[in-house]
Amino acid sequence: MTGFIGTGFVYLHFTLLRSTISAFARRKIIYHGDMSEPLSSGPAPSSIPLRELARRLRRFLPGNALLDAPEDLHPYECDGLSAYRQLPGLVALPETIEQVQQILRLCSEYRVPVVARGAGTGLSGGALPHENGVLLSLAKFNRILEIDPLNRTATVQPGVRNLAISEAAAPHGLYYAPDPSSQIACSIGGNVAENAGGVHCLKYGLTVHNLLGLKFITIAGELVTLGGKTLDNPGYDLLALLTGSEGMLGVIVEVTVKLLPKPERAQVVLAAFDDLEKAGHAVAAIIGAGVIPAGLEMMDKLAIRAAEDYVHAGYPVEAQAILLCELDGTNEEVSEGMAQVRELLVKQGASEVRTAKDDTERLRMWAGRKAAFPAVGRISPDYYCMDGTIPRQHLASVLKRISELSGEYGLQVANVFHAGDGNLHPLILYDANKPGELERTEELGGKILELCVEVGGTITGEHGVGMEKINQMCVQFTAAELTQFHAIKAAFDPFGLLNPGKAVPTLHRCAEFGRLHVHGGKLAFPELERF
Ligand SMILES: Cc1cc2nc3c(=O)[nH]c(=O)nc-3n(C[C@H](O)[C@H](O)[C@H](O)COP(=O)(O)OP(=O)(O)OC[C@H]3O[C@@H](n4cnc5c(N)ncnc54)[C@H](O)[C@@H]3O)c2cc1C
């Protein structure tokens, strides 16, 4: 058994989350100031002949595959990070690889920006459209091309939903391991572009570790194949480079992933703590003991209460924190591991340690965790989901500092996250209708990300950089490193047309943000204007 919960059940939660997002959408539309920033290599917006491009696109795209009426563009104005909105110039919905090639060739010819879009569940604004660009939806690329049980691989089109791969593989006793909480909706193309993670990635790896092959199309319209069904391939590891590239290097049109046999048994233990720090230490103790859980998740008091009120998972609502630790494998492995984990949890001061009696209880325990985001959406008009990763030994101190920052900013923070990976998801609760609250939220979010970097971590665990964390890239990387990123981008996309303005900041932007690194007292790139 794997840790999936019923599709209809999750769908309900996802629908609620989307309704939270769209309720916010109706109330407040924010055009983020950063959108006006000139791009280092992108086109000048005023010079883009979108109308002429649309005329050329209509020659080969079916009538309903090109949208330009405002009412048709609105559904594409944001992804899961609905605080940032922008109507695209055009939306293209191609169905074939040849159509994608032609679209990209024409966009290249007219120097029109292109933003690829999967299911639009991204949480960092990666699929935020460009006002003078084409939003290239891969929604119609939704076919499973092959399930190969002998090779244990699946080859699918990029618009296929993450969970649909496991559903298609299930009759062969196989499944696809990376399981983002959004798995009923998010697309595998979006997963590759974000290097998505999930509860089970602690043991089975992120998307990049489960990917064997890709087909993508360059901005010049060339079809490139990377990898295939085998484990290693000669040449530079471009497969890894494309993974997590956030639609900036090419448009993915086919994906081959590994499938794993379903484990014989899975069991979960819930541990309650009267202190957040103790829970943090317990995570470090489990990993330090050499146990590799299939999932090791933490929720703090606010998240526990929200989830319990919503799905009645049986969580101890008085606890300051809970850990959910799942082990899978053979019967013997799981029994042995469970005994070890229970002992460790007790030693670390857990006030309650409860093992799921059967699969129904196990799924109920996970249901609370999987529904935690929409559950938090019920207790606050808006929330902002952060995503940073830290070395696990710093969990306790970082959680303490987040709680202090929450007090300083007067904004509640709920923590629900992949503790085993050190991947934090602080959810900052705010009300977009209160003047200045979104700005304070963004500032607090930025502080949390910088805290992650300070302790040796990173500003993203699985949600990508997109628009959301672009300023913090200036904190994470030096000017020399960012320059290398730009060089790689330029090698694939010389005119900077693919998802411009996302993920990798210009050095000008870092100067403006005041975060160009100063080494040995010498200011890097002194020729850049400081604001
Ligand atoms: C409730 C909720 C829970 C979530 N939980 C998790 C989680 O546990 N783990 C996790 O990792 N994420 C999670 N996410 C975030 C999100 O689901 C993932 O980032 C997911 O991978 C995005 O997939 P998508 O198809 O929606 O991509 P989109 O949002 O459409 O796009 C994301 C990025 O990928 C690019 N892109 C999309 N398709 C292609 C393509 N074919 N070729 C090139 N570039 C492309 C876009 O340009 C954009 O930069 C969650 C989101 C929500 C709303």
Ligand as a Chemical Component Dictionary entry (heavy atoms), coordinates in Angstrom:
data_LIG
# 
_chem_comp.id                   LIG 
_chem_comp.type                 NON-POLYMER 
_chem_comp.pdbx_formal_charge   0 
_chem_comp.three_letter_code    LIG 
# 
loop_
_chem_comp_atom.comp_id 
_chem_comp_atom.atom_id 
_chem_comp_atom.alt_atom_id 
_chem_comp_atom.type_symbol 
_chem_comp_atom.charge 
_chem_comp_atom.model_Cartn_x 
_chem_comp_atom.model_Cartn_y 
_chem_comp_atom.model_Cartn_z 
_chem_comp_atom.pdbx_ordinal 
LIG C1  C1  C 0 -2.754 22.661 -2.267  1  
LIG C2  C2  C 0 -1.390 22.614 -2.912  2  
LIG C3  C3  C 0 -0.475 21.721 -2.414  3  
LIG C4  C4  C 0 0.798  21.643 -2.994  4  
LIG N1  N1  N 0 1.672  20.734 -2.504  5  
LIG C5  C5  C 0 2.867  20.584 -3.089  6  
LIG C6  C6  C 0 3.781  19.599 -2.612  7  
LIG O1  O1  O 0 3.504  18.835 -1.676  8  
LIG N2  N2  N 0 4.965  19.507 -3.239  9  
LIG C7  C7  C 0 5.299  20.308 -4.293  10 
LIG O2  O2  O 0 6.397  20.168 -4.828  11 
LIG N3  N3  N 0 4.456  21.247 -4.743  12 
LIG C8  C8  C 0 3.252  21.404 -4.189  13 
LIG N4  N4  N 0 2.390  22.352 -4.659  14 
LIG C9  C9  C 0 2.827  23.257 -5.760  15 
LIG C10 C10 C 0 2.482  22.776 -7.193  16 
LIG O3  O3  O 0 1.416  21.869 -7.193  17 
LIG C11 C11 C 0 3.721  22.163 -7.843  18 
LIG O4  O4  O 0 4.728  23.145 -7.998  19 
LIG C12 C12 C 0 3.461  21.531 -9.209  20 
LIG O5  O5  O 0 4.630  20.887 -9.653  21 
LIG C13 C13 C 0 3.015  22.532 -10.274 22 
LIG O6  O6  O 0 2.504  21.809 -11.376 23 
LIG P1  P1  P 0 1.490  22.511 -12.405 24 
LIG O7  O7  O 0 1.173  21.536 -13.469 25 
LIG O8  O8  O 0 0.351  23.078 -11.704 26 
LIG O9  O9  O 0 2.444  23.640 -12.982 27 
LIG P2  P2  P 0 2.138  25.193 -13.244 28 
LIG O10 O10 O 0 1.757  25.856 -11.988 29 
LIG O11 O11 O 0 1.227  25.327 -14.393 30 
LIG O12 O12 O 0 3.587  25.685 -13.683 31 
LIG C14 C14 C 0 4.650  25.646 -12.767 32 
LIG C15 C15 C 0 5.950  26.029 -13.500 33 
LIG O13 O13 O 0 6.279  25.028 -14.445 34 
LIG C16 C16 C 0 6.375  25.567 -15.763 35 
LIG N5  N5  N 0 5.804  24.549 -16.657 36 
LIG C17 C17 C 0 4.607  23.934 -16.531 37 
LIG N6  N6  N 0 4.464  23.024 -17.509 38 
LIG C18 C18 C 0 5.588  23.068 -18.262 39 
LIG C19 C19 C 0 6.043  22.377 -19.427 40 
LIG N7  N7  N 0 5.314  21.431 -20.007 41 
LIG N8  N8  N 0 7.254  22.714 -19.921 42 
LIG C20 C20 C 0 8.022  23.655 -19.355 43 
LIG N9  N9  N 0 7.647  24.344 -18.260 44 
LIG C21 C21 C 0 6.446  24.050 -17.720 45 
LIG C22 C22 C 0 5.595  26.865 -15.709 46 
LIG O14 O14 O 0 6.084  27.790 -16.658 47 
LIG C23 C23 C 0 5.863  27.328 -14.294 48 
LIG O15 O15 O 0 7.109  27.971 -14.222 49 
LIG C24 C24 C 0 1.130  22.480 -4.097  50 
LIG C25 C25 C 0 0.188  23.361 -4.601  51 
LIG C26 C26 C 0 -1.052 23.440 -4.029  52 
LIG C27 C27 C 0 -2.051 24.399 -4.610  53 
# 
loop_
_chem_comp_bond.comp_id 
_chem_comp_bond.atom_id_1 
_chem_comp_bond.atom_id_2 
_chem_comp_bond.value_order 
_chem_comp_bond.pdbx_ordinal 
LIG C1  C2  SING 1  
LIG C2  C3  SING 2  
LIG C2  C26 DOUB 3  
LIG C3  C4  DOUB 4  
LIG C4  N1  SING 5  
LIG C4  C24 SING 6  
LIG N1  C5  DOUB 7  
LIG C5  C6  SING 8  
LIG C5  C8  SING 9  
LIG C6  O1  DOUB 10 
LIG C6  N2  SING 11 
LIG N2  C7  SING 12 
LIG C7  O2  DOUB 13 
LIG C7  N3  SING 14 
LIG N3  C8  DOUB 15 
LIG C8  N4  SING 16 
LIG N4  C9  SING 17 
LIG N4  C24 SING 18 
LIG C9  C10 SING 19 
LIG C10 O3  SING 20 
LIG C10 C11 SING 21 
LIG C11 O4  SING 22 
LIG C11 C12 SING 23 
LIG C12 O5  SING 24 
LIG C12 C13 SING 25 
LIG C13 O6  SING 26 
LIG O6  P1  SING 27 
LIG P1  O7  DOUB 28 
LIG P1  O8  SING 29 
LIG P1  O9  SING 30 
LIG O9  P2  SING 31 
LIG P2  O10 DOUB 32 
LIG P2  O11 SING 33 
LIG P2  O12 SING 34 
LIG O12 C14 SING 35 
LIG C14 C15 SING 36 
LIG C15 O13 SING 37 
LIG C15 C23 SING 38 
LIG O13 C16 SING 39 
LIG C16 N5  SING 40 
LIG C16 C22 SING 41 
LIG N5  C17 SING 42 
LIG N5  C21 SING 43 
LIG C17 N6  DOUB 44 
LIG N6  C18 SING 45 
LIG C18 C19 SING 46 
LIG C18 C21 DOUB 47 
LIG C19 N7  SING 48 
LIG C19 N8  DOUB 49 
LIG N8  C20 SING 50 
LIG C20 N9  DOUB 51 
LIG N9  C21 SING 52 
LIG C22 O14 SING 53 
LIG C22 C23 SING 54 
LIG C23 O15 SING 55 
LIG C24 C25 DOUB 56 
LIG C25 C26 SING 57 
LIG C26 C27 SING 58 
# 
